[in-house]
Amino acid sequence: MILHFNYEELRALADAGEAFVAEGAHGGAVAAPPEGMAKVERLLPRLTGDLSVETLEEQRRIRDAVALIVGGVHERMDDRLIEYTPGHEEAVNLYFEYGHARTVLARLDRMGAEMEAILELIGGTRGVSDLASTVTFPD
């Protein structure tokens, strides 16, 4: 399956992801476990265009990374709102970054639900976890 992005969504995810990793590397406010940081770091180089998502397991890894990015930008947006005002340029920019990243997360959730439904048809509810890494979804 293909996860489509527009330019603003790609930029928002890439910028927010880089900020997430930088904050975590410098002991910032990010409280992500090392495996979460690794997921985000693995996703960043792929944010150059639409993504081909072959398995439910891959969708879950991407979704986890995007959820961490969304959480990080939401936290930074809240901090700027409190530090400045809602109309401050940085707060407004973070609002749009959050909105674009959150939209991608919602699409990933829908994609995952569709993939799970197909796997349930193939293997029943007990087969979803077994098939998550083996059944591929064509583009």
C-alpha beads as a LAMMPS data file, in Angstrom:
LAMMPS data file: protein, C-alpha beads

139 atoms
138 bonds

1 atom types
1 bond types

-500.0 500.0 xlo xhi
-500.0 500.0 ylo yhi
-500.0 500.0 zlo zhi

Masses

1 110.0

Atoms # bond

1 1 1 0.000 0.000 0.000
2 1 1 1.197 3.503 -0.646
3 1 1 1.186 6.164 2.042
4 1 1 0.819 9.440 0.162
5 1 1 2.177 12.747 1.424
6 1 1 1.888 16.312 0.266
7 1 1 4.892 18.621 0.464
8 1 1 3.784 20.282 3.720
9 1 1 3.275 16.928 5.438
10 1 1 6.717 15.684 4.395
11 1 1 8.401 18.886 5.564
12 1 1 6.485 18.871 8.853
13 1 1 7.370 15.239 9.621
14 1 1 11.002 15.662 8.620
15 1 1 11.474 18.903 10.580
16 1 1 9.608 17.629 13.643
17 1 1 11.429 14.296 13.469
18 1 1 14.824 15.991 13.317
19 1 1 13.879 18.207 16.268
20 1 1 12.682 15.129 18.174
21 1 1 15.995 13.330 17.641
22 1 1 18.048 16.447 18.411
23 1 1 16.201 17.054 21.685
24 1 1 16.613 13.438 22.706
25 1 1 20.318 13.452 21.837
26 1 1 20.935 16.621 23.857
27 1 1 18.964 15.514 26.908
28 1 1 16.001 17.726 26.069
29 1 1 12.370 17.352 27.026
30 1 1 11.890 14.226 24.889
31 1 1 11.323 11.225 27.131
32 1 1 11.304 8.571 24.423
33 1 1 12.914 5.213 25.094
34 1 1 15.963 4.346 22.957
35 1 1 13.912 2.057 20.703
36 1 1 11.516 4.935 20.022
37 1 1 14.405 7.195 19.071
38 1 1 15.710 4.449 16.784
39 1 1 12.309 4.154 15.058
40 1 1 12.258 7.878 14.361
41 1 1 15.868 7.826 13.160
42 1 1 15.060 4.953 10.749
43 1 1 12.039 6.809 9.377
44 1 1 13.767 10.141 8.692
45 1 1 15.780 9.059 5.608
46 1 1 12.603 7.636 4.049
47 1 1 10.763 10.962 4.216
48 1 1 11.557 11.956 0.651
49 1 1 8.202 11.143 -0.934
50 1 1 5.360 8.661 -0.788
51 1 1 6.127 5.466 1.142
52 1 1 5.451 1.943 0.006
53 1 1 4.222 0.027 3.059
54 1 1 4.472 -3.688 2.362
55 1 1 3.322 -5.364 5.583
56 1 1 1.221 -4.623 8.649
57 1 1 4.358 -4.971 10.751
58 1 1 6.035 -2.213 8.714
59 1 1 2.927 -0.036 9.010
60 1 1 3.069 -0.435 12.775
61 1 1 6.752 0.592 12.916
62 1 1 6.079 3.664 10.783
63 1 1 2.983 4.499 12.826
64 1 1 4.952 4.250 16.084
65 1 1 7.624 6.617 14.744
66 1 1 5.062 9.116 13.461
67 1 1 3.178 8.977 16.778
68 1 1 6.401 9.831 18.619
69 1 1 7.021 12.728 16.229
70 1 1 3.453 13.993 16.684
71 1 1 3.804 13.785 20.465
72 1 1 7.081 15.685 20.373
73 1 1 5.794 18.516 18.208
74 1 1 2.636 18.733 20.331
75 1 1 4.778 19.094 23.444
76 1 1 6.930 21.803 21.822
77 1 1 3.797 23.618 20.631
78 1 1 2.359 23.600 24.159
79 1 1 5.643 24.913 25.544
80 1 1 5.697 27.805 23.057
81 1 1 2.048 28.659 23.713
82 1 1 2.787 28.953 27.415
83 1 1 6.150 30.673 26.965
84 1 1 4.866 33.245 24.476
85 1 1 1.307 33.628 23.184
86 1 1 -0.842 31.608 20.760
87 1 1 -0.161 34.220 18.085
88 1 1 3.630 34.081 18.406
89 1 1 5.246 33.100 15.107
90 1 1 6.962 30.008 16.505
91 1 1 3.746 28.796 18.174
92 1 1 1.804 29.265 14.935
93 1 1 4.462 27.415 12.928
94 1 1 4.392 24.545 15.416
95 1 1 0.587 24.448 15.205
96 1 1 0.758 23.877 11.449
97 1 1 3.601 21.375 11.826
98 1 1 1.511 19.487 14.380
99 1 1 -1.573 19.598 12.143
100 1 1 0.251 18.187 9.126
101 1 1 1.965 15.447 11.144
102 1 1 -1.295 14.548 12.921
103 1 1 -3.060 14.204 9.568
104 1 1 -0.455 11.654 8.455
105 1 1 -0.917 9.752 11.713
106 1 1 -4.669 9.547 11.067
107 1 1 -4.035 8.159 7.560
108 1 1 -1.642 5.592 9.018
109 1 1 -4.311 4.532 11.507
110 1 1 -6.828 4.022 8.691
111 1 1 -4.241 2.103 6.656
112 1 1 -3.486 -0.158 9.621
113 1 1 -7.174 -0.836 10.231
114 1 1 -7.644 -1.798 6.577
115 1 1 -4.600 -4.080 6.645
116 1 1 -5.793 -5.745 9.862
117 1 1 -9.256 -6.294 8.379
118 1 1 -7.772 -8.005 5.331
119 1 1 -5.552 -10.204 7.497
120 1 1 -8.563 -11.158 9.640
121 1 1 -10.327 -12.301 6.471
122 1 1 -7.304 -14.360 5.495
123 1 1 -6.439 -15.930 8.840
124 1 1 -9.118 -15.069 11.358
125 1 1 -8.509 -12.917 14.419
126 1 1 -5.870 -15.322 15.720
127 1 1 -3.927 -15.118 12.468
128 1 1 -3.385 -11.341 12.345
129 1 1 -0.260 -11.370 14.509
130 1 1 1.146 -14.373 12.642
131 1 1 0.506 -12.789 9.241
132 1 1 1.574 -9.232 10.114
133 1 1 5.116 -9.742 8.864
134 1 1 4.530 -12.270 6.086
135 1 1 1.565 -11.084 4.018
136 1 1 2.529 -8.285 1.663
137 1 1 0.197 -5.628 0.356
138 1 1 0.811 -4.537 -3.239
139 1 1 1.076 -0.892 -4.188

Bonds

1 1 1 2
2 1 2 3
3 1 3 4
4 1 4 5
5 1 5 6
6 1 6 7
7 1 7 8
8 1 8 9
9 1 9 10
10 1 10 11
11 1 11 12
12 1 12 13
13 1 13 14
14 1 14 15
15 1 15 16
16 1 16 17
17 1 17 18
18 1 18 19
19 1 19 20
20 1 20 21
21 1 21 22
22 1 22 23
23 1 23 24
24 1 24 25
25 1 25 26
26 1 26 27
27 1 27 28
28 1 28 29
29 1 29 30
30 1 30 31
31 1 31 32
32 1 32 33
33 1 33 34
34 1 34 35
35 1 35 36
36 1 36 37
37 1 37 38
38 1 38 39
39 1 39 40
40 1 40 41
41 1 41 42
42 1 42 43
43 1 43 44
44 1 44 45
45 1 45 46
46 1 46 47
47 1 47 48
48 1 48 49
49 1 49 50
50 1 50 51
51 1 51 52
52 1 52 53
53 1 53 54
54 1 54 55
55 1 55 56
56 1 56 57
57 1 57 58
58 1 58 59
59 1 59 60
60 1 60 61
61 1 61 62
62 1 62 63
63 1 63 64
64 1 64 65
65 1 65 66
66 1 66 67
67 1 67 68
68 1 68 69
69 1 69 70
70 1 70 71
71 1 71 72
72 1 72 73
73 1 73 74
74 1 74 75
75 1 75 76
76 1 76 77
77 1 77 78
78 1 78 79
79 1 79 80
80 1 80 81
81 1 81 82
82 1 82 83
83 1 83 84
84 1 84 85
85 1 85 86
86 1 86 87
87 1 87 88
88 1 88 89
89 1 89 90
90 1 90 91
91 1 91 92
92 1 92 93
93 1 93 94
94 1 94 95
95 1 95 96
96 1 96 97
97 1 97 98
98 1 98 99
99 1 99 100
100 1 100 101
101 1 101 102
102 1 102 103
103 1 103 104
104 1 104 105
105 1 105 106
106 1 106 107
107 1 107 108
108 1 108 109
109 1 109 110
110 1 110 111
111 1 111 112
112 1 112 113
113 1 113 114
114 1 114 115
115 1 115 116
116 1 116 117
117 1 117 118
118 1 118 119
119 1 119 120
120 1 120 121
121 1 121 122
122 1 122 123
123 1 123 124
124 1 124 125
125 1 125 126
126 1 126 127
127 1 127 128
128 1 128 129
129 1 129 130
130 1 130 131
131 1 131 132
132 1 132 133
133 1 133 134
134 1 134 135
135 1 135 136
136 1 136 137
137 1 137 138
138 1 138 139
